[in-house]
Amino acid sequence: MRKALGFICYALMLAADTAAGIFSYRAFVQNISYEYGLLAFVPLFIASYWFSTFFSQLMCLKNGSKLINQKLYTVMNRVSTLINAGLFGFWIYMIITRSLYRNL
């Protein structure tokens, strides 16, 4: 049951990252406003982080072993970290460029 719930949390994390990526792209190409994109991104990013944490906690047992193969766990965890870091870095870029562009 823990394994199934862990994979569900991972899938929900990927879904939240996908939705955050879509809002980020739409804000970048200016289909939606920069402010609306940021306001949509923040809760999706928080939800993605929570689901990633739930996945990590569900896959680790109290004795330190993993429910799935250690290599698979590491790959899945690193993929989620890279996606989240990329989205966060993108919004740092957007905040700096859009804020500086408006103030100049």
Order of alpha helices (4+ residues) and beta strands (2+ residues): alpha-alpha-alpha
